[in-house]
Amino acid sequence: MPYRPFRSTYYDERMRAQPALLRARAPYLIKNTITGFVICSLVIGIYTYTINVISQDEFDDVIVPDEPIKRPAQQPSTTESVQQAMAARKQ
């Protein structure tokens, strides 16, 4: 069976739209354009609303300390603790 390339009445050999395809799509051009505009507007509206709501957030209820917490003097490191335990064991 010989090889037959894809053949369509809607596209030519270079895959360009033929007049038949343009005629078939013509009734839907306005509806599809309006639908696309509505969907894009909805997405932009939701995004804008979200950004506005988030930017109005105030952090008055968060308690911020006046000065940083002071930690006690550094405790001996783990190796020093182990050495002290070993020395106490030997005694």
GUPALO-400190 format. One line per 8 residues: number of its first residue (from 1); their letters; for each residue x, y, z of N, C-alpha, C. Coordinates in steps of 0.1 Angstrom, whole numbers, plus 5000, padded with zeros to 4 digits. Layout:
NUM) A) X,Y,Z,X,Y,Z,X,Y,Z  ...
***
This chain:
1) MPYRPFRS) 5008,4988,5000,5000,5000,5000,5009,5012,5000  5008,5021,4990,5016,5033,4990,5013,5043,5001  5023,5051,5004,5021,5061,5014,5013,5073,5009  5003,5076,5016,4994,5088,5013,4995,5098,5024  5000,5110,5020,5001,5120,5031,4987,5125,5035  4987,5131,5047,4974,5136,5052,4968,5145,5042  4955,5143,5039,4948,5151,5030,4935,5156,5036  4933,5169,5035,4922,5176,5041,4917,5186,5032
9) TYYDERMR) 4904,5188,5032,4898,5199,5024,4899,5212,5031  4904,5212,5044,4905,5225,5051,4919,5231,5051  4929,5223,5048,4943,5228,5048,4949,5224,5034  4959,5232,5030,4966,5229,5018,4979,5221,5021  4988,5219,5011,5000,5211,5014,5009,5218,5024  5009,5231,5026,5017,5238,5035,5010,5241,5048  4998,5234,5050,4990,5235,5063,4985,5249,5065  4982,5256,5054,4975,5269,5055,4960,5267,5054
17) AQPALLRA) 4953,5276,5061,4938,5274,5061,4933,5277,5047  4923,5269,5043,4917,5271,5030,4904,5279,5032  4898,5284,5021,4886,5292,5023,4875,5284,5029  4874,5271,5027,4864,5262,5033,4865,5263,5048  4877,5262,5054,4879,5263,5068,4875,5276,5073  4878,5287,5066,4875,5300,5071,4859,5302,5071  4853,5297,5061,4838,5297,5060,4832,5289,5072  4838,5278,5075,4832,5269,5086,4834,5276,5100
25) RAPYLIKN) 4845,5284,5101,4847,5290,5114,4840,5304,5115  4836,5310,5105,4830,5323,5105,4819,5325,5114  4809,5316,5115,4798,5319,5124,4802,5319,5139  4813,5313,5142,4817,5312,5156,4827,5323,5160  4832,5331,5151,4843,5341,5153,4839,5351,5164  4827,5357,5163,4822,5367,5172,4820,5361,5186  4813,5349,5186,4810,5342,5199,4823,5338,5206  4833,5333,5199,4845,5329,5205,4853,5341,5210
33) TITGFVIC) 4853,5352,5203,4860,5364,5207,4854,5369,5220  4841,5370,5220,4834,5375,5232,4837,5366,5244  4836,5353,5242,4839,5343,5253,4853,5345,5258  4863,5346,5249,4877,5348,5253,4878,5361,5261  4872,5371,5257,4872,5384,5264,4867,5383,5278  4855,5376,5279,4849,5374,5292,4858,5366,5301  4864,5355,5296,4872,5347,5305,4885,5355,5309  4891,5362,5300,4903,5370,5304,4899,5381,5314
41) SLVIGIYT) 4887,5387,5312,4883,5398,5322,4880,5392,5335  4875,5380,5336,4872,5373,5349,4885,5370,5356  4895,5365,5349,4908,5362,5355,4915,5375,5360  4915,5385,5352,4921,5398,5356,4913,5404,5368  4900,5403,5368,4892,5408,5380,4895,5400,5392  4896,5387,5392,4899,5379,5404,4913,5382,5409  4923,5383,5400,4937,5387,5403,4937,5400,5410  4931,5410,5404,4931,5424,5410,4924,5424,5424
49) YTINVISQ) 4913,5417,5425,4906,5417,5438,4915,5411,5448  4921,5400,5445,4930,5393,5455,4941,5402,5459  4948,5408,5450,4959,5417,5453,4954,5429,5462  4942,5434,5459,4937,5445,5468,4934,5440,5482  4928,5429,5483,4924,5424,5496,4936,5421,5504  4946,5415,5498,4958,5411,5506,4966,5424,5510  4966,5434,5501,4974,5446,5505,4968,5454,5516  4955,5451,5519,4949,5459,5530,4951,5452,5544
57) DEFDDVIV) 4958,5441,5544,4960,5434,5556,4969,5442,5566  4964,5443,5578,4972,5451,5588,4976,5441,5599  4987,5443,5605,4993,5435,5615,4993,5441,5629  4982,5448,5632,4981,5455,5645,4980,5445,5656  4975,5433,5654,4972,5423,5664,4985,5415,5667  4996,5417,5660,5008,5410,5662,5016,5417,5673  5020,5411,5683,5028,5417,5694,5043,5417,5690  5048,5429,5690,5062,5430,5686,5070,5434,5699
65) PDEPIKRP) 5080,5426,5703,5087,5430,5716,5095,5443,5714  5096,5450,5725,5104,5463,5725,5119,5461,5722  5124,5451,5729,5139,5448,5727,5140,5433,5725  5151,5429,5719,5153,5415,5716,5154,5407,5729  5151,5394,5729,5152,5386,5740,5166,5383,5743  5170,5385,5756,5184,5383,5760,5185,5368,5765  5194,5362,5759,5196,5348,5763,5207,5347,5773  5207,5337,5782,5217,5335,5792,5231,5332,5785
73) AQQPSTTE) 5241,5333,5793,5254,5331,5788,5255,5317,5781  5263,5316,5772,5264,5303,5764,5267,5292,5773  5260,5281,5771,5262,5269,5778,5274,5262,5771  5281,5253,5779,5292,5246,5773,5288,5238,5761  5297,5237,5752,5293,5229,5740,5292,5214,5743  5287,5206,5734,5285,5192,5736,5298,5185,5739  5309,5188,5732,5321,5182,5735,5326,5185,5749  5325,5197,5754,5329,5201,5767,5320,5193,5777
81) SVQQAMAA) 5308,5192,5775,5299,5184,5784,5303,5170,5785  5306,5164,5773,5311,5150,5773,5324,5149,5781  5333,5158,5779,5346,5157,5786,5344,5159,5801  5335,5168,5805,5332,5169,5820,5326,5156,5825  5317,5150,5818,5311,5138,5822,5321,5127,5824  5330,5126,5814,5341,5115,5815,5350,5118,5827  5353,5131,5829,5362,5134,5841,5355,5130,5854  5342,5133,5855,5335,5130,5867,5334,5115,5869
89) RKQ) 5333,5108,5858,5332,5093,5859,5345,5087,5864  5356,5093,5860,5369,5087,5864,5372,5090,5879  5366,5100,5885,5368,5103,5899,5362,5094,5908
***
